[in-house]
Amino acid sequence: MAGILNDADRDVQTIARGRHLDIALIGGVRKALVAELVSVETAIALAGRTGESGIAAILWESRARLGQWDEALAALLATTA
């Protein structure tokens, strides 16, 4: 996550305001979001393996919301590019 934030900070410092910076920042947020998705999916797998079906269900809801955010950002990226 630190690397993603460092990349975004570098982009803010080096890319002029406007469409290119918007695209870079949307991409950075999506990278962070995908990292979170992977973490949640790992937690779902662990919950399933340990018989914690209630926790797995809650995590699936979280994963669905994260997926919706990713889809929204992908759509925003398509209109920004």
Secondary structure as GFF3:
##gff-version 3
##sequence-region A 1 81
A	DSSP	alpha_helix	2	14	.	.	.	ID=ss1
A	DSSP	alpha_helix	19	49	.	.	.	ID=ss2
A	DSSP	alpha_helix	53	80	.	.	.	ID=ss3
###
